[in-house]
Amino acid sequence: MTAAIQGRGETAYLHVYAHNTGAIRLYEQLGFSIRREMRMTSLTAV
């Protein structure tokens, strides 16, 4: 899938929580790198 995205001249990216180190390690092995850190906020109705 990444090759198809790159073949169209686009950039593939993934979102992952910083505490999910296993996923980060896997993604780095696949050639992805950390581009930036983002803060996420989840709101719930009470």
C-alpha positions in Angstrom: 0.0 0.0 0.0 2.8 2.4 0.8 4.4 1.8 -2.6 1.1 2.6 -4.3 0.8 5.8 -2.3 4.4 6.8 -3.1 3.8 5.8 -6.8 1.1 8.5 -6.9 3.7 11.1 -5.6 2.0 11.2 -2.2 3.5 10.6 1.2 2.3 7.8 3.5 2.0 8.6 7.2 0.7 6.9 10.3 -0.6 8.1 13.7 0.5 6.3 16.8 0.4 7.1 20.5 3.8 7.9 22.0 3.4 5.2 24.6 2.9 2.5 21.9 6.6 1.8 21.6 6.1 -1.6 19.9 4.2 0.0 17.0 6.7 2.8 16.7 9.6 0.3 16.5 7.7 -1.7 13.9 6.9 1.4 11.8 10.6 2.5 12.0 11.6 -0.9 10.7 9.3 -0.5 7.8 11.0 2.8 6.9 8.7 5.3 8.7 10.2 8.0 10.9 8.8 10.4 13.5 7.9 13.6 11.8 6.3 15.4 14.7 4.6 14.9 18.1 1.0 15.9 18.4 -1.3 16.3 21.4 -4.7 14.6 21.3 -7.7 15.5 23.5 -10.7 13.3 23.8 -14.0 14.8 25.0 -16.9 12.8 26.3 -20.4 13.9 27.1 -21.6 13.6 30.7 
